[in-house]
């Protein structure tokens, strides 16, 4: 009777990695998220896997993290085919303390992407320094015979990249002679971890005062922004309880309570 059993339908998945390559995989209706996560971890030879996850977009273009224990087809409403994005889910406070070089590299790629998409803003001098480390990682030592005038402009590092910035990036790249890609990436992480928006995942919320804010989860705590201005910080060591129910998100700290309602 097996020959009359209904064949399970395959669903096509495309996973976009941080280095802009892709993995494709067919799944079935009951395939859990953990299957795709394990596939990516094996492909990248990652051991410190707790920092990473897979994102997907819903019908309103909002991002969500894929839950490992649930069926993929019950989580993603857009598809098939399904598109997912691999990335850092939990930013460690000091990425230079990561043990594995491959883990550091994925953090480096994630922060490089954050810069390009405007999620990791920084001033002119810091931008030149960070971009110089990126060039050292990707191109190695500056060589005037290989790196012609304008070579920096072949790369896009940040929104609204200017000629003046590119000259500063070139100057800093020249100064990094002798740094291996791994050392350049470590130095990049060491500099990037001090930026205000490092590891901040912002979400639009509406406070009890009916004012619109952005709520951000960071390695050190929860931050609240009004426009581009930081108005509150709730450090994890002072947070007693985090409660989320329907559209309400409540943080209870040791000395006060703040309640924010999502849009």
Secondary structure, DSSP 8 states (H G I E B T S, - for coil): -GGGS-----EEEEEE-TTS-EEEEEE-TT-BHHHHHHHHHHHHT-S-GGGEEEEEE-TTS-EEE--TTSBGGGT--S-SSEEEEEEESS--S-GGG-S-HHHHHHHHHHHHHHHHTTSS---HHHHHHHHHHHHHHHH-S--TTTS-TTGGGGS--STT--HHHHHHHHHHHHHTTT--HHHHHHHHHHHHTTSTTTT-EEEEEEETTS-EEEEEE-SSEEEEEETTEEEEEEEGGGEEEEEEETTEEEEEESS-EEEEEE-
